[in-house]
């Protein structure tokens, strides 16, 4: 297992979605991350993800976007992964994007979320990881990329 395995579950993975707008992608990611028991609605998450995006684009290059935000009432960081059938134009990104990894953090974390994002980016830049993400043919196969041992550099 790698460090991401504690924050992801198969129910928060969608591989090869046919979505064509940032709005719709954020709606789906928000639905994947919502938690009715904690009273964290998809509407709240959608709003917070877009608020963060307005501060500055979360595109990290190589066709990947990492929208993220902090949320009151959340007790553990959560991750959702969505890949697209076809990459789309995305705000200020210099190239089309097709991989979205949304992260929500508990509100009370301070700089921990910055380190988490840095580790996530490091993982994504590991040799073969993005190729594996693009080649995944099912939700389960995509999930396993984030669950298995870290790639060796």
N, C-alpha and C positions, 0 to 999 in steps of 0.2 A: 504494500500500500504506500501511497505517497501522502504528502501533507494535505492534499485536497480531498482525500477520501472521507474525512470526517465532516465535510461541509456539503456533500453532494449526495443525491439519491437518484435512482432510476426514474422516479416519478417527476423529476425536474429536468429531464432531457428530451429534446425534440430534434431529431436529425432530418435534414433535407426538407424543411418546411417550404411551402409555396407562398411566401409572404413577400409583398413588394413595397412596403412603406415602413419607415422608422416608427411611425405611430402604431401600426398594427403589431410590429415586432415587440415594442415596449408593452403593449397590452398583453400579449401572450406571455412574455417573461414575467410580468406582474402577476398573472394568473398562476403561473408555476410556483411563484415564491410566496403567495398569500398564505395566511394561517388564521383560520376562523377561530380556533381556540384561543389564540393570543390577540384576537381582534385586530389583525393586520390585514386589511382588505387589499384587493388588487387595485382598487381606485387610488388608495393612499400610496401604494408602491409606485404606480404609474406616475402620479404627481411628483413624488420625490425623485424618481429616476430622471424625469424631464427637468426638474429644478436643477439637479446636478449637471445635467448635460448643457443647460443654458450657461453655466459658469465657464465651461470649456468642454470641447469634444473629448470623449473617452475612447476615441479610436486610437489604437496603439501601433498601427501599421500592419503590413502583411495581410490585410483584409480582415482584421480582428477589431472588435469593439468590446470594451469592458465597462458597461454602464454600472454604476454603483451608488449606494447611498446609505445613510445611517437611519435607523428606525427605532422610535420609542417602543418599549414593550418586548422587543426581540431579545432572546437570551443567548443565541448562538449565531454565528455567521452562517449564511446560506448562499449556495451557488445554484444557478440555473444555466443550462447550456442550450443554445438554439443555433442550428446551422441552416443555411438556406440552400434550396435547389439551385438557385441562380443568385449570384452576388448582385447587390444594389448600390446605387449612388448613395453616399452618406455625408450629409453636411459638408464639413471642411476636409474630410478625408481625401487624400490625394489619389486614392484608388478605390475601386468598388470593394465592398465588404460583404462577407458571407458567414462570419462566425461571431456570435454574440454570447458573451459570458457575463451574465448579470450577477452581482454580488450585493447582498444586503448585510449590513453590520449592525450590531446593537448600538444604540445611541450613545451609551456611556463609554465606548472605546475612544481613545484619543488617537495617538499615532500608530496604533496597532494595525489599523486598516491600511495605512500607507505601506507598511512592511508586507502585509498580506498581498496587496496588489503587486508589489515588486517581486515577490516570490512567484505569484501567478504568471507574471510576464516572463520571468526567468524560465519557468516550466514550459511555457508556450514557445520560447525560443530554443529549447533543447532540440538537438538534431532529430528530425523525423516526426516530432509531435504534430505540427500543423499538417504535414502530409498525411499522417494517420487520421487526423480529424476530418480532413477532406475526403479521405478514402472510405471512411466508416459507412457501412451500408444499412445499419439499423440503430435504433436508440440504444440497445444493449451494447453493441460494439463501440459506440461513441462513449457511453458510460465507462466502459472498461479502460479507455485511454486515460481517464481522469482518476481511476481507482487503482490501477496497477502500479508497480514500482516505478519510481522516477527513471526517466531516460538517463543513460550514462553519457556524459559529455566527453 
